[in-house]
């Protein structure tokens, strides 16, 4: 059963459930046909730009701050229907910390180990961040949907171990150093157009895609203006709704077209700055940020 909305917004009961569980799902945020159209647009970008001589692999741009170089990612992150829902958790002033496309190809072994999002971001153990996960294709147990641990957001940032495993989609292959029993994992099954929301401290992960279709998710990390980078010298975000009167992040504009020279230069500036804290403490030369340090 989908989360019931009133005029496209969360009810007080649903807001309370989010803060109790550390997540909320499934929410029908946009029509399924709109999600399918966004999938088609993404796959056209993949086809057109895979061998187009980009400075970095196309997958890096899809996985790290895609909203800096792809208008599609920015449109998803600023979609009014999605923002109306996120506003119910974080309030009227919303910044996009980053947009990424998580793709698991059919019949592959790629997984996401159990982890907390805020582990290496340098933002502290905060409440003012929400991860929105939008299904562009069916996310089922068979296709490797996310699994959440209920109320795990009530923990601090827990110790993690970096694996840099080849089959792990995370930047460091990070895995929380606690045993998560199978019965404590809640499968987050979503159909196209449905979203889930989860807290930055909620323990979660996902298994491999055993189906014949791609499992595609568009992921947006939202923060409030009150949040600040505590480890790095500077950090970046994009205003999505309301106002940023604090200036804790360097605000940047949306791209005007796919992979413009200006957006590619800004992308590398942001990636290099964030690599200093996202890869802090490791000398491993693998990962999406490693070569930017």
C-alpha positions as CSV (number, residue, x, y, z in Angstrom):
1,X,0.0,0.0,0.0
2,X,1.4,3.4,-1.0
3,X,1.8,6.2,1.6
4,X,-1.4,8.3,1.5
5,X,-0.9,11.9,0.5
6,X,-3.1,14.9,1.0
7,X,-2.9,17.3,-2.0
8,X,0.5,15.7,-2.8
9,X,2.0,16.2,0.7
10,X,2.8,13.9,3.6
11,X,0.3,13.7,6.4
12,X,1.3,14.3,10.0
13,X,1.1,10.6,10.7
14,X,3.5,9.8,7.8
15,X,6.0,12.4,8.9
16,X,5.9,10.8,12.4
17,X,6.4,7.4,10.9
18,X,9.5,8.6,9.0
19,X,11.1,9.9,12.2
20,X,10.2,6.7,14.1
21,X,11.5,4.3,11.4
22,X,14.2,6.3,9.7
23,X,12.5,5.8,6.3
24,X,9.2,6.0,4.5
25,X,7.9,4.1,1.5
26,X,6.4,3.6,-1.0
27,X,5.2,7.0,-2.0
28,X,3.7,7.6,-5.5
29,X,5.4,10.8,-6.2
30,X,5.0,11.1,-10.0
31,X,3.1,9.1,-12.6
32,X,4.6,5.9,-13.8
33,X,4.7,7.1,-17.4
34,X,6.7,10.2,-16.4
35,X,9.3,7.9,-14.7
36,X,9.5,5.7,-17.8
37,X,10.1,8.9,-19.9
38,X,12.9,9.9,-17.6
39,X,14.4,6.4,-18.0
40,X,14.2,6.7,-21.8
41,X,15.9,10.1,-21.6
42,X,18.7,8.7,-19.4
43,X,19.3,5.7,-21.7
44,X,19.5,8.1,-24.7
45,X,22.2,10.0,-22.8
46,X,24.0,6.8,-22.1
47,X,23.9,5.8,-25.8
48,X,24.9,9.2,-27.1
49,X,27.7,10.0,-24.6
50,X,29.3,6.6,-23.8
51,X,32.0,7.0,-26.4
52,X,31.9,10.8,-26.8
53,X,35.4,11.5,-25.4
54,X,34.3,12.8,-22.0
55,X,37.2,13.6,-19.6
56,X,36.0,10.9,-17.1
57,X,34.0,7.7,-17.6
58,X,30.3,8.3,-18.2
59,X,29.5,6.3,-15.1
60,X,31.4,8.7,-12.9
61,X,29.2,11.6,-14.1
62,X,26.1,9.5,-13.5
63,X,27.1,8.5,-10.0
64,X,28.7,11.8,-8.7
65,X,26.8,15.1,-8.8
66,X,25.0,14.3,-12.0
67,X,22.9,17.5,-11.5
68,X,26.1,19.5,-12.3
69,X,26.3,18.2,-15.9
70,X,22.9,16.8,-16.8
71,X,19.8,18.9,-17.0
72,X,17.7,15.7,-16.5
73,X,19.3,15.1,-13.1
74,X,18.5,18.7,-12.1
75,X,14.9,18.4,-13.3
76,X,14.4,15.3,-11.2
77,X,15.9,17.0,-8.1
78,X,13.7,20.0,-8.5
79,X,10.5,18.3,-9.6
80,X,7.7,20.1,-7.6
81,X,5.8,16.9,-6.7
82,X,9.0,15.4,-5.2
83,X,9.9,18.6,-3.4
84,X,6.4,18.9,-1.9
85,X,7.0,15.5,-0.3
86,X,10.6,16.2,0.9
87,X,9.4,19.5,2.3
88,X,7.3,17.6,4.8
89,X,10.4,16.2,6.4
90,X,13.0,19.0,6.0
91,X,11.0,22.2,5.7
92,X,10.6,24.8,2.9
93,X,14.3,25.6,2.3
94,X,15.9,22.7,0.4
95,X,19.3,22.3,-1.2
96,X,20.4,19.5,-3.5
97,X,23.6,18.0,-2.1
98,X,23.8,15.7,-5.1
99,X,21.9,13.6,-7.7
100,X,23.1,10.2,-8.9
101,X,21.8,7.4,-11.0
102,X,22.2,3.9,-9.5
103,X,22.0,1.3,-12.2
104,X,22.3,-2.5,-11.7
105,X,22.5,-4.2,-15.1
106,X,20.5,-7.4,-15.6
107,X,21.9,-10.7,-14.3
108,X,24.9,-9.0,-12.6
109,X,26.5,-9.5,-9.2
110,X,26.8,-5.8,-8.2
111,X,25.5,-5.0,-4.7
112,X,25.5,-2.2,-2.1
113,X,26.9,-3.3,1.2
114,X,25.0,-2.3,4.4
115,X,26.1,1.2,5.4
116,X,25.1,4.7,6.6
117,X,25.1,7.5,4.0
118,X,26.7,10.1,6.3
119,X,29.8,8.0,7.2
120,X,32.3,10.0,5.1
121,X,30.5,13.1,4.0
122,X,31.9,15.4,6.7
123,X,28.5,16.7,7.6
124,X,28.2,15.0,11.1
125,X,25.4,12.8,12.4
126,X,22.7,15.2,11.3
127,X,18.9,15.1,10.9
128,X,18.8,17.7,8.2
129,X,19.5,15.4,5.3
130,X,17.1,13.1,3.4
131,X,17.9,10.7,0.6
132,X,15.1,10.4,-2.0
133,X,15.2,7.2,-4.1
134,X,13.0,7.3,-7.2
135,X,12.4,4.1,-9.2
136,X,12.8,4.5,-13.0
137,X,12.4,0.8,-13.4
138,X,10.9,-1.9,-11.0
139,X,13.0,-2.2,-7.8
140,X,12.0,-5.6,-6.4
141,X,13.7,-8.2,-4.2
142,X,14.7,-10.0,-7.4
143,X,16.2,-6.9,-9.0
144,X,18.1,-5.9,-5.9
145,X,15.9,-3.3,-4.2
146,X,17.2,-1.5,-1.1
147,X,16.8,-3.0,2.4
148,X,16.5,-0.8,5.4
149,X,17.0,-1.5,9.1
150,X,14.2,0.0,11.0
151,X,15.1,2.7,13.6
152,X,18.8,2.3,12.9
153,X,18.9,6.1,12.4
154,X,18.8,6.4,16.1
155,X,22.5,5.3,16.2
156,X,25.4,7.6,15.8
157,X,27.7,7.2,12.8
158,X,28.9,3.6,13.3
159,X,32.4,2.2,12.4
160,X,32.7,1.1,8.8
161,X,35.2,-1.0,6.9
162,X,36.3,-0.1,3.4
163,X,36.4,-3.1,1.1
164,X,36.8,-1.5,-2.4
165,X,35.3,-4.7,-3.7
166,X,34.8,-4.9,-7.4
167,X,31.2,-5.9,-7.1
168,X,30.3,-3.1,-4.6
169,X,28.7,0.0,-6.1
170,X,29.8,2.3,-3.2
171,X,32.7,4.7,-3.6
172,X,34.8,2.9,-1.0
173,X,32.9,-0.4,-0.8
174,X,32.1,0.7,2.8
175,X,30.3,-1.7,5.1
176,X,29.0,-1.0,8.6
177,X,30.9,-3.1,11.1
178,X,27.8,-4.6,12.8
179,X,26.0,-7.8,12.0
180,X,22.6,-7.2,10.4
181,X,20.3,-10.2,10.8
182,X,18.2,-11.2,7.7
183,X,15.0,-10.7,9.7
184,X,16.0,-7.1,10.4
185,X,16.2,-6.1,6.7
186,X,13.0,-4.5,5.3
187,X,12.8,-4.8,1.5
188,X,12.0,-1.5,-0.1
189,X,10.2,-2.5,-3.2
190,X,9.2,0.3,-5.6
191,X,7.5,0.6,-8.9
192,X,8.3,3.3,-11.5
193,X,7.2,6.7,-10.2
194,X,7.3,5.6,-6.6
195,X,9.9,6.9,-4.1
196,X,11.3,6.1,-0.7
197,X,12.8,8.6,1.8
198,X,15.5,7.7,4.3
199,X,17.5,9.3,7.0
200,X,21.3,9.8,6.5
201,X,22.0,7.5,9.4
202,X,19.6,4.7,8.4
203,X,21.5,1.4,7.8
204,X,20.7,0.1,4.3
205,X,22.1,-1.9,1.4
206,X,20.9,-4.0,-1.6
207,X,21.7,-7.2,-3.3
208,X,22.3,-8.2,-6.9
209,X,19.9,-7.9,-9.9
210,X,18.8,-11.4,-10.9
211,X,16.2,-10.2,-13.4
212,X,16.4,-9.6,-17.2
213,X,15.8,-5.8,-16.8
214,X,18.0,-3.0,-15.6
215,X,17.3,-1.8,-12.1
216,X,17.5,2.0,-12.4
217,X,17.1,4.5,-9.5
218,X,17.5,8.3,-9.5
219,X,18.8,9.3,-6.1
220,X,18.7,12.9,-4.7
221,X,20.4,13.9,-1.4
222,X,18.6,16.9,0.1
223,X,20.0,19.1,2.9
224,X,18.8,22.1,4.8
225,X,20.8,25.4,4.7
226,X,21.7,24.9,8.4
227,X,23.9,21.9,7.5
228,X,27.6,22.7,7.1
229,X,30.7,20.9,6.0
230,X,32.8,20.1,9.1
231,X,35.8,18.3,7.6
232,X,36.6,19.8,4.2
233,X,37.6,23.4,3.4
234,X,34.5,23.9,1.2
235,X,31.5,22.2,-0.1
236,X,28.8,22.7,-2.8
237,X,25.1,22.5,-3.1
238,X,22.3,23.6,-5.5
239,X,19.2,25.5,-4.3
240,X,16.1,23.5,-5.0
241,X,13.4,25.4,-3.2
242,X,13.1,28.4,-0.8
243,X,16.2,30.3,0.2
244,X,19.7,29.8,1.5
245,X,20.4,32.7,3.9
246,X,23.4,31.0,5.6
247,X,25.9,30.3,2.8
248,X,27.3,27.2,4.3
249,X,27.6,25.8,0.8
250,X,28.9,27.3,-2.5
251,X,25.7,27.4,-4.5
252,X,25.9,26.7,-8.2
253,X,23.5,26.9,-11.1
254,X,21.9,24.1,-13.1
255,X,23.5,23.1,-16.4
256,X,22.1,24.5,-19.6
257,X,22.8,21.4,-21.7
258,X,24.5,18.0,-21.3
259,X,28.2,18.2,-20.5
260,X,28.9,21.8,-21.5
261,X,32.6,22.9,-21.1
262,X,31.6,25.2,-18.2
263,X,29.7,22.4,-16.4
264,X,32.5,19.9,-16.9
265,X,35.0,22.4,-15.4
266,X,32.8,23.1,-12.4
267,X,32.2,19.4,-12.0
268,X,35.9,18.7,-11.6
269,X,36.2,21.6,-9.2
270,X,33.4,20.1,-7.0
271,X,34.7,16.6,-7.3
272,X,38.2,17.5,-6.3
273,X,37.0,19.5,-3.3
274,X,34.7,16.7,-2.1
275,X,37.3,14.0,-2.6
276,X,39.4,15.5,0.2
277,X,36.9,14.5,2.8
278,X,35.0,11.6,1.0
279,X,38.3,9.7,0.6
280,X,39.9,10.9,3.8
281,X,41.8,8.2,5.6
282,X,42.4,5.9,2.7
283,X,45.4,5.6,0.3
284,X,43.5,3.3,-2.1
285,X,43.6,4.5,-5.7
286,X,40.2,3.0,-6.6
287,X,36.8,4.5,-6.4
288,X,34.8,7.4,-7.9
289,X,36.7,10.1,-6.1
290,X,40.2,8.6,-5.7
291,X,41.8,10.1,-8.8
292,X,40.5,13.6,-7.9
293,X,42.5,13.9,-4.7
